[in-house]
Amino acid sequence: MRKISNLILQRLALGFVTLFLVSLVIFLAAELLPGDIAEAMLGQSATPETLASLRLELGLDQPAYIRYVHWLGGALTGDFGKSLATGRPISELLHPQLENTFFLATYSIVLAVPLAIGLGVLTALLRNTLPDRLLNGVALTAISFPEFFVAYILICVLAQTGIFPSMTRLTPGGGLGGFLYSAFLPALTLTMVVTAHMMRMTRAAIINLLALPYIEMARLKGMPSLRIIVIHALPNALAPIITVVAINIAYLITGVVIVEVVFVYPGLGQLMVDSVSRRDMPVVQSIALIFAATYVLINLLADVLSILTNPRLLHTK
Amino acid sequence: MTPVMFLTWGALAIVLGTIAGWSFRWILSRCTTGYVRIAVRQAPVAASFGMLIILLYVGVAILAPLIAPFAEREVVADQFMPWSATNLLGTDNLGRDMFTRLIYGARNTVGIAFAVTVIAFVIGSTFGLLAATVGGWADQLSSRLVDVMMAIPALIFSLLLLTIFGTSIISLVLVIAVIDSTRVFRVARAVAQTIVTMDFVEAARLRGETLFRLVFREVLPNALAPLIAEFGLRFCFVFLSISALSFLGVGIQPPMADWGSMVRDNAALITFGDLTPLLPAGAIALLAVAVNFVVDWFLHIASGLQE
């Protein structure tokens, strides 16, 4: 067991170093600006005096490393500074959006993961038969579809007939049921985009294992093939499957941005895109930091989980 | 459109695609000889369908001014006109001809995506092969740098960089190329690492070959097959991410005709039951599918797998 805890501690340390470096990259990106934020804010109306006073107000007169420490310290305590476009504190802008995006992502994951693993196991079981080929073809096609194409097809098919709303309006009093109903189409779009990947990779992970001698042994014992896959192959395939799920959460982060724009869903992605067109750097930086940190942490979690579920590591003496 | 209609259209598309792929394979196998002919005859229908579609897109992109009935930026009629004999697919939100813009979109969207992929490849594979060949701390440093850059989701990173550099074509091309070159770097380095341990590279080193010769004459030729497959996959990613950015309004800017922004500008029509805005989105999807089919086949051949 000591070996496992060492491994996990190592991963955790590496993950936090990555997190630190990512925040550094996001901070330094703003330093690449020709000029600085003060010039961007004032634009044409900049005089040397107003520039100097604004720089003093924003703390731009201090060296970069001190500003970085301030920025990161603020971000960790939930204070992201002020938006350039509106002058409001960014944490206020983030407040309802962050939860909305988090709910949408969770909703899609809850739909997608069981579906993808189920279909992956099914296609591995039926490998090289017609249903397997058909499902694989559909999955390969779905992978290449841009998210907004899937979203608009779903709108055409499901919203035109009036079954589901094509624009997400989250009413505060709607409760969970109301939310699940109004966010169904965005969640379904994300599910479809992500499931194809996960299903293909689950299938590949299981089929790789099926070539191993211990599976052949189980088959020679006369075990039914469903039992071989579920009892013998699946536990050993867990580590790659967990990695696959983690990779797809990255796709989900990308997809969330586009899907939110299509369905006018009030989330972080929508806010980010709006801020990019307004060139509101502090807001873009904060949201990029949130998305990137989520991504790094999920990968870290997947790493730790795949160590913990590896039977060979668990049963060493 | 009801779900039943949708499924019918889907089934029809599969049947038509199969027939097209089948006949194209037959034509190809008539025009080729030797090795190529054997490969073509064994190609799956999906792959030959993919090749047909790619050829079609390239043709349309090159011949765009000859095929298109109007000029790219010309306002020809009222806004949002329905399909008619003069405006085959109607007009867009500014009264420009949809069919014309769709054709020019092939040139702009695909052309820019191709240019980005080439740049990403030159940067990524040069540094990837170099890192693996040189080894030591230079390799460690560049790999860790790439790791950090890859720890930020690509779309988020490109949105961040586009805020800084603004949304011109040049900055779009460079930003996406740099971000995607990190992915190419990973693949190129991984491929090269298995090659540099081989005896012939050792012999070349002992002969005193220069680093340039080592990388481009010894390692590169042996890494070509996986790199070509990666090129196809990368192109798909780049093409989809440029379309996504254009759809979000921060990619290719008007008045240039581009599929992603065409969907964005005309999306309002969809809520009125007009499916025209789905055509540019479909054009994006079709090319991405086609490239994926061909790459799938190529990977199959390159890995020497036989079923």
Interface residues (C-beta under 8 A of the other chain):
Chain A: T18 L21 V22 V25 I26 A29 A30 L32 L33 G137 L140 T141 I143 S144 F145 P146 E147 F148 F149 Y152 I153 I155 C156 V157 L158 Q160 T161 S166 A250 I253 T254 V257 I258 V261 V262 M272 V273 S275 V276 S277 R279 D280 M281 V284 Q285 I287 A288 F291 A292 Y295 V296 N299
Chain B: M1 T2 P3 F6 A46 D147 V148 M149 A151 I152 P153 A154 L155 I156 F157 L159 L160 L161 L162 T163 I164 F165 G166 T167 C236 L240 S243 A244 F247 L248 G249 V250 G260 V263 A267 I270 T271 G273 L275 P277 L278 A281 G282 I284 A285 A288 V289 V291 N292 F293 D296
